[in-house]
Amino acid sequence: MTDGERQEMLIVTGMSGAGRSTVADALEDLGWYVVDNLPPQMLRPLVDLAERAGTSLPRIAAVVDIRGGGFFSELRDIVHALRSHTNVRVMFLDANDAVLVRRFESVRRPHPLQGDGTLLDGITAERARLAEVRESSDILVDTSELNIHQLANLVTDTFAEAGRAGLRVTVQSFGFKYGLPADADLVADARFLPNPFWDERLRHLTGEDGAVSDYVLEQDGAREFLDSYVAALEPVLAGYQRENKPHATIAIGCTGGKHRSVAMARELAARLRAIPGLAVSVKHRDLGRE
């Protein structure tokens, strides 16, 4: 293959119970050649095989996880070596401890690293072992609040459109009182603006309503912040595209994720859509949660 036709490989890894099997099934539905439970040392032979197959295997995905035992510790170095001649990306699936415990209990299975300890002991040990891989991953997905159908749709949205835009950007509003989004690449804070919650006319509305949106955007500093933030984001997003990062999540929060962050996320997304090469969507994580 030429440099412009380099083999495309996706390595799917992450916490046990975070949804690797669901992602693998969704990728197969999109036409990827998927190999499950592959020791990292077999990634290079798999790439060689795919390259010999040429266009019949243009996109391959390998599910790699701690079931590989001691072999898993070499994953980061192997991925680094493959990047020199293969388009390799790492997708890391995560979820919070409470969700992982609930998922394991629902299927009545022990954690692979649990041993004689508890489920939480196994999860803690796995987090420590995966920390470096998580930090260096290209795509980080927190599945804590996703069911299997939502996760499959996310995979479809991320990879089915890969050739249509240089970078897919999700602008996500959230409430700080519910915690930071684990999969956010960049986080902004809209709490510097007056809170519409304290206006009885606006309290029952959301940032999707025109009255709230107008109120938020008319506050001192709101539009200036957006102007400056978009200017700061442009070189960052351009760099993501040069580094072949397919997706970025920009989170913007307020106290409860209902008013300010929703209005600002909508306006930020509208401005980002004017930048060539971006496919921009909006997600309101905590809207309706109160």
Salt bridges, closest charged atoms under 4 A:
GLU8 OE2 - ARG89 NH2 2.56
ASP36 OD1 - ARG67 NH2 3.12
ASP48 OD1 - ARG44 NH2 2.09
GLU51 OE1 - ARG44 NH2 3.67
ASP65 OD2 - ARG20 NE 3.34
ASP65 OD2 - ARG67 NH2 2.73
ASP94 OD1 - ARG127 NH1 2.85
ASP94 OD2 - ARG134 NE 2.82
ASP97 OD1 - ARG127 NE 2.83
GLU126 OE1 - HIS111 NE2 2.65
GLU132 OE1 - ARG76 NH2 3.50
ASP138 OD2 - ARG83 NH2 3.15
GLU145 OE2 - ARG289 NH1 3.42
GLU161 OE1 - ARG164 NH1 2.91
ASP185 OD1 - LYS245 NZ 3.27
ASP189 OD2 - ARG191 NH2 2.91
ASP199 OD2 - ARG201 NH2 2.69
GLU208 OE2 - HIS284 NE2 3.55
ASP227 OD1 - ARG271 NH1 2.31
GLU267 OE2 - ARG271 NE 3.17
ASP286 OD2 - ARG285 NH2 2.91
ASP286 OD1 - ARG289 NH1 2.99
GLU290 OE2 - LYS258 NZ 3.76
